[in-house]
Amino acid sequence: MRVAGVQHDIVWEDPAANFARLAPRVGTAAAGGARLVVLTEMFSTGFSMAVDRVAEPVDGPSTRFLVDQAAEHGVWVCGSLPERPEGQTLPHNQLVLASPDGAVHRYAKIHPFTYAREQEHYRAGAEHVTVDVDGVRVTLFVCYDLRFADEFWACAHDTDCYVVVANWPEPRREHWRTLLRARAIENQAYLVGVNRVGRGGKLEYVGDSSIIDPNGETLAEATGSEAVISAEVDPAHVAEVRARFPFLADRR
């Protein structure tokens, strides 16, 4: 299966503007053969703590954008957004995955970024989410989750490919780059990390999006500017690597 990551800038707190910018990029990725198209964390608003302005109800405009793009192009599309379930005071930083047939899967970010006081504005999730995407077992994570290896370990045996969407700022770019490779290597799985570029919330972002294979080899990457990256993800290769080097069995 071909996976594409859309590394993009974000118009601050303006979903409509971001939908207009991103629709052609999703189309480009789909035209290039991608079956799964990955946008960034908070793809429609930027990493805003102003939840009174940006939070959406379940199946709000940002989710509808993902669903409509998936249906239009016949592909899977995902990105995170601020979504408040009915009756809940705080929204989730919710990674929404839309399928071509209209089904929607949701992963709520387990680790809010306390350094930016995200936990005061967004409610933490509690459950891992793994979805069969055209025969590839895809497990979803958001940004700061990347620092917590135990979350990835817990899903490893049932995962062929991790997806991590992010707004990871430039000052800690080497942490992002290093941890992506570490999570791929230690879990012997593909990892698709998609980060934004540009400036938002007084922070600079340089992307460094990449697709990494189960041996830690970089298959595709982009830095600094908007781009669409893609690579093939093969669950048979994951199984072969794990059979040749059965490291997962030695975890305690």
Secondary structure as GFF3:
##gff-version 3
##sequence-region A 1 252
A	DSSP	beta_strand	2	7	.	.	.	ID=ss1
A	DSSP	alpha_helix	15	31	.	.	.	ID=ss2
A	DSSP	beta_strand	36	38	.	.	.	ID=ss3
A	DSSP	alpha_helix	51	54	.	.	.	ID=ss4
A	DSSP	beta_strand	56	57	.	.	.	ID=ss5
A	DSSP	alpha_helix	61	73	.	.	.	ID=ss6
A	DSSP	beta_strand	76	84	.	.	.	ID=ss7
A	DSSP	beta_strand	92	98	.	.	.	ID=ss8
A	DSSP	beta_strand	104	108	.	.	.	ID=ss9
A	DSSP	three_ten_helix	114	116	.	.	.	ID=ss10
A	DSSP	three_ten_helix	118	120	.	.	.	ID=ss11
A	DSSP	beta_strand	130	133	.	.	.	ID=ss12
A	DSSP	beta_strand	136	142	.	.	.	ID=ss13
A	DSSP	three_ten_helix	143	147	.	.	.	ID=ss14
A	DSSP	alpha_helix	149	155	.	.	.	ID=ss15
A	DSSP	three_ten_helix	156	158	.	.	.	ID=ss16
A	DSSP	beta_strand	161	166	.	.	.	ID=ss17
A	DSSP	three_ten_helix	170	172	.	.	.	ID=ss18
A	DSSP	alpha_helix	173	187	.	.	.	ID=ss19
A	DSSP	beta_strand	190	195	.	.	.	ID=ss20
A	DSSP	beta_strand	197	200	.	.	.	ID=ss21
A	DSSP	beta_strand	203	212	.	.	.	ID=ss22
A	DSSP	beta_strand	218	223	.	.	.	ID=ss23
A	DSSP	beta_strand	227	232	.	.	.	ID=ss24
A	DSSP	alpha_helix	235	244	.	.	.	ID=ss25
A	DSSP	three_ten_helix	248	250	.	.	.	ID=ss26
###
